[in-house]
Amino acid sequence: MLVRATCAEALATIAICLNRRKRLIKALECLTAELHDNNSDKNMIEHATVRRYCAHALKTLIVECSRRGIPLHAAPTQLEKYKKEVSAKACEEREKEDWEIVVQEIKTSARTSKFKFLQKNLKSDNWKARKECAVALQVIIPQLDNKQLLTALQCLIYCDNHNDSNNNNNNNNNNNNNNNNNNNNENNENNLPPSYIDAANSIFVRLNGKSLLNALKTLLKHLEGTCPSIRMFVNNVLVTMSDGMWRRITVAAVQQHARMHKQEEEEEEEDKLAFALIRFAPRIYLRCSDYHDINSDAFDALTQCCNKQAQAWGFPTLSQRRKYYKNWDKNVPYPHLDSDLRSYMQQGSKIDNSSMHSANSIACFKRMQMSKKGGLENEFIKKECKRRLKQRTVHPMQKLKRTVDYVKNKFLDENGVAKNINEEEYKMFLEEGAAFLLGIDQNELHKILIENNDLYWAASRNITIMRVENSPPKKFDEGWYVREFLIYRIFLMFEICVRLKREATHFPELPSNTTCVQVYETGMKELQVQLTTYWDYIITRTLPEHLDLMSDWSHNVVDQLISFRSVAPNECFEVNLAVGHNGHCIYLSLCRTDTSIIVRVDNRWMGTVPPSRRHPKKVHDNRKLVKPFLVAYFPCKGPNLSQNTNWLKGYVEIATINRTGDSKESTKHLYCSGKQPSHDIPPREGSLPSIAESWPYRPVQTDANNCYLRSHNVGFRIRSGDIAYKWFRDQESKSFVFNKSNCAITFQTQK
């Protein structure tokens, strides 16, 4: 047996080396004869082994014949069966290798030629070619426009239809029952190649609202068809669509409805969309920015269609669903009012404002404010608010880094080389990334940057009033611009971080004895603190009327501070909260070192500070300087940790509630002055943390009522270090928002 098997293998090797066609054919005949030798006297195991070696050798020879152009019909007729089986397998492997090479070449081709090539081969009779093209299509999707994306979706549907036809033909030609069952299972799996679904999802992510609606209409038409494979393909695509996509489809449909005039077309389109919403997205969410659309007659008409479809299927209507919330199992999560952040990180994908730190959460809290007391609706909204407040975290660093990378990549071409970007494109890319982090509309951010550039510029220089010829005087001492100030400072820091990442090692004018990477990491940490301050301020200013919700928020802040574990020696994790009283902004800093919790008040205006709780002072060059006020400190571990934690939770809650209240009550609480119960006395346990001794002395604020900025500068300087702080402030002044044209626009609006 071994001799015969070895001879078969050797015969193929020798035949390949022969130049004459006849000898190659003779070798094929010999191997074929052995394959068909049905001598019953031979041992079955031995015979099967020899046949297997012969088949392997035949495969080698057939590939060689194909390479030399020798027609296989010259081989004996008994080879036909094995020729088909062996050559098919050999050709499949060869095709797979060829298509892998093609896919690699596609990545370096021009966009138009790539798409035309894939569009042609997606309609190929070769299912391997179609499958590999679907994979390659995902590579170039970020480079296609809406029209090309819709064409690509049509090609994917054709692929699935063609695949289904081939599978049906294979089933009809199979007469063996056992093999038929196995082939059916394989065919069902091949009906929906993952590459088709992934490519379709990548296309949907890139489409705008109008094109997304058109794509949905195309899919729904095929869902009504008779091809089972296409129906399965469409169903899988629609099931995997995100809530954000369904929101954009709904808004686009409502806007289109308002422009249509034919009643029959309106009803037909509404019925189809209602069917899709009830089937695939029964818990659709809408943003507060969609207010005008969801309060239109078109939206009411769509709601009626959804209720009609729901009743036809025996589902509760939109108004009836709230009654079911109370009876839901506790393990079933409540409906989300927002969707998870879509894969905007992918190269070329558009940033979406759907995230945990977004306007959707704010809309939920505002609904809580406006809702009437009592009732199932109010109870549901309240529980949803509590759930969100318990999920409050510091702003995710990974999200910041990916957003910076997204904007940085906008300045590079496909080869990583810097593109020639004009000033308008530079502004647009930066505003797009910053608006995403701030959860506001890009146009709103642009308006804030232009209209308030003189405010930030003047407040940074302690200017109280400015007057330009032929313009009324503009004051900068009104004091309470926390939201606008934080938006402005966050944008400036974001721009600096993008520039650091973009210009990498050759960034000019770095602080002495530092690298670009070190400055970038310092800037990103500060940006994370500022964004957390911003979102905490935005959220808490909607909660004062609901004290139990404020309690949930403050407990979450303190619990996360206590449980924070990744603090290295000589480093500090900090949460910075905007507090104070009516007309004056103070920042409350909660710090965690590797051993201690520290509570610090950053305030440079001494007008309302209780006499018994003065900041440390000194005089330098005839100027009064003050140091941040140390409220409390205690060890991270110890017998009194639970008691100290409860004190801090109550302290943070009341300090935030008093933000818009009387100055005397607010500062009395912040500085813990006057007689207090024993459980309200601020803890000062253990040795004084060394980090508190290095806090800087800064000039006292007098008549320039710019506390929102100057008090914030205290924490900014402490967190970044004196040298880095000065460098960041210097880089702020180099932003495009302070150029002459933008300043001129600001003063023109004042005339």
C-alpha positions, 0 to 999 in steps of 0.5 A, a space after each residue: 500500500 505504501 509503495 503504491 501510494 508513494 508511486 502515485 505521489 511521485 508520478 505527479 511530481 515527475 509528470 510536472 517536470 516532463 515537457 511532452 503533453 502525451 506523457 502528462 496525459 499518460 500520467 493522468 490516465 494511470 492515476 485515473 485507472 487506479 481511482 476506478 479500480 474496483 477490485 474487490 480482493 483488495 483491502 478496503 482501507 488500503 484501497 481507500 488510502 491509495 485512492 486518496 493519494 491518487 486524487 491528490 496527485 490528480 489535483 496537482 496534475 490538473 492545475 499544471 494542465 490548466 497552467 500549460 493550457 492543455 485541454 482536460 477533455 484529452 484525458 480519458 472519459 472516466 476522468 470526467 467525474 473526478 476532473 469536476 470534483 478535483 478541479 473545482 476544489 483546485 480552482 476555488 483555492 486558486 480563485 481565493 488567492 487571486 481575489 485576496 490579491 485583488 482586494 489588496 490592489 483595490 485599496 490603492 486604486 482610484 475611487 472611481 475605478 474601485 467602485 466600477 470594478 466592484 459594481 461589475 463583479 458584485 453581479 458576477 456569476 462567481 459567488 466567491 467573487 461576489 463575496 470578496 467584493 462585498 468585503 472589499 466594498 467596506 474598504 471604499 464605502 467612506 469614499 463614496 457619495 450618497 448616489 454611489 452608496 445607494 447603487 452599492 446597496 442595490 448590488 448587494 441585493 442582486 448578490 443575494 438574489 443571485 446566490 439564492 438562485 444558485 442554491 436552489 439549482 444545487 438543491 434541485 440537482 441533488 438526488 441523495 436525501 442525506 446529502 440534500 439535507 446537508 446541502 440545504 443547511 449549508 445553503 441556508 447559511 450561504 444565503 446570508 453571508 456576513 460580508 453582505 450584512 456588514 457592507 449594508 450596515 456600513 452603507 447605512 451609517 454613511 447615508 444622510 437622512 433623505 438617502 437613508 429614507 430612500 434606502 429604506 423604501 428600496 429594502 421594503 419593496 424587496 421585503 414584499 417580494 417572493 425571494 426568500 433569500 432577499 427577504 431574509 437579507 432585508 430583515 437582517 439589515 433592518 434588525 441591525 439598524 441603530 436607533 439613531 438611524 431610525 430617528 433620522 429616517 423618521 425626521 426625514 419622512 416627516 419633512 418629506 411628508 410636509 412637501 408632498 401634495 398627492 394624498 395617495 402617495 402620502 398614505 402609502 409612504 406613511 403606511 410603509 414607514 409605520 410598518 417598519 417602525 412597529 416591526 423593527 423600532 417600536 421604541 423610537 426616540 427623538 431629540 429635543 432638536 427635532 421639536 419643530 418636526 415632532 410637533 407638526 401635522 405630518 408627525 401626528 399623521 405618522 403617529 396615527 398610522 403607527 397606532 393603526 398598524 399596532 392595533 392590526 397586530 394586537 399591539 398597544 398603541 403609543 398612548 397605551 404603552 405607558 400603562 405597561 411600564 408599571 407591570 414590567 419585570 424589574 430585570 427588563 430595562 426601561 426604554 432608552 431615550 437615546 441610542 448608543 454612540 454610533 461607530 463615528 470613530 471609523 475613518 470617514 464616518 460622520 460624528 453623531 451626537 447620540 451619547 451618554 453625555 448629550 442633549 438627550 439626557 438634558 431633555 429627559 431632565 427638562 421633561 421631569 421639570 415640566 411634567 405634572 405631579 403624579 401619574 404613570 408618565 411622571 413616575 416613568 420619567 422620574 425613574 429614567 432620570 434616576 437611572 441616568 444620574 446613577 450612570 453619571 461618570 467623568 467624561 470618557 478619555 477614550 471618547 476624547 482621544 478618538 474625537 481628536 483623532 477624527 478631527 486630526 485625520 480630516 487634515 490628512 489624505 489617504 496616505 497620511 500626508 497633510 492636505 491643504 486646508 483653507 481657514 473655513 474647512 479648519 473651522 468647520 472640522 474643529 467645530 464639528 468635533 467640539 460640538 459633538 463633545 459639548 452635545 450642541 448643534 454645530 451652528 449654535 457653537 459657531 454662534 457662541 464662538 463669534 458672539 462671545 469672543 470679545 467677552 472671553 478676551 476681555 475677561 482674560 485681561 480683567 477689562 470691565 468695559 470697552 467702547 468702540 467708535 460709533 458703538 455703544 459701550 460693552 460691559 464685561 462685568 456681569 459675572 454669570 456666564 458659566 455655560 458660555 465660558 465653559 463652552 469657550 474654554 473647552 473649545 480652545 483646549 480642544 483646538 490646542 489638543 488637535 494641533 498638538 496631535 496633528 503637528 506631533 513632534 515638530 510643534 513650535 514653542 513647547 514649554 521648556 524641558 517637555 515633549 509634545 506627548 507630555 503636553 498633549 497628555 496634560 491638555 487631554 486630562 485638563 479637557 476631561 476635567 473641564 468637560 465633566 464640569 460642563 456636563 455636571 453644570 448643565 445637568 444639575 441646573 435642571 434638577 433643583 426642584 427635585 431634591 431626591 434627584 439632586 441627591 442621586 447625582 451628588 451620591 454618584 459624584 462622591 461614590 465615584 471619587 471614593 472608589 477611584 483606584 488609578 491614582 499614582 503617587 504624587 498625582 491627583 484625580 479631581 472633580 471640579 463643580 461650578 457652585 457659588 451664589 446668585 451673581 457669583 461663581 465659585 468652583 468646588 474641587 473634590 480631589 483624590 490622591 493615593 491616600 486622601 480625599 481633599 475638598 477645596 474652594 477656588 474663589 478669588 472674590 472675598 466680598 461674601 466670604 464669612 469673616 471666620 473663614 478667611 483664605 490664607 493671604 499675603 501681600 506681594 508688590 503691594 498686591 493682595 494675594 489669596 490661596 484656595 480655601 481648604 475645607 476638609 481632608 480625610 484618609 481614603 481608608 479608615 474607620 470613619 470613611 463611611 461617616 466622612 463620605 456621608 458628610 461629603 455627599 450632603 455637602 456637595 448636594 446643598 452647595 449645588 442647590 444653593 448655587 442660585 440662592 442667597 449669598 450669605 446662606 451659600 457661602 456659610 455652607 461652602 465655608 462651613 462657618 457658624 455653629 453646626 451639629 457635630 455630624 456637619 462639621 467638616 472632617 480634618 483627619 490625618 496629616 495635612 496632604 502635601 499637595 495642599 501646601 503647594 497651592 498657589 497664591 493669586 491676586 484678589 478679584 476686586 471690581 472686575 466681576 469675571 469670577 466665572 473665569 478667574 476662579 476657574 483659572 485657580 484649579 486650571 493652574 493647580 491641575 496643569 502646573 504653573 509652566 504648562 498653565 501659562 503655555 496653554 493660556 498663551 496658546 488660547 490667544 492664537 485661536 482663529 476665534 480671536 482674529 480681526 474679522 471675528 472681532 469686527 463681526 462682534 462689534 458690528 452686532 452691537 451697533 
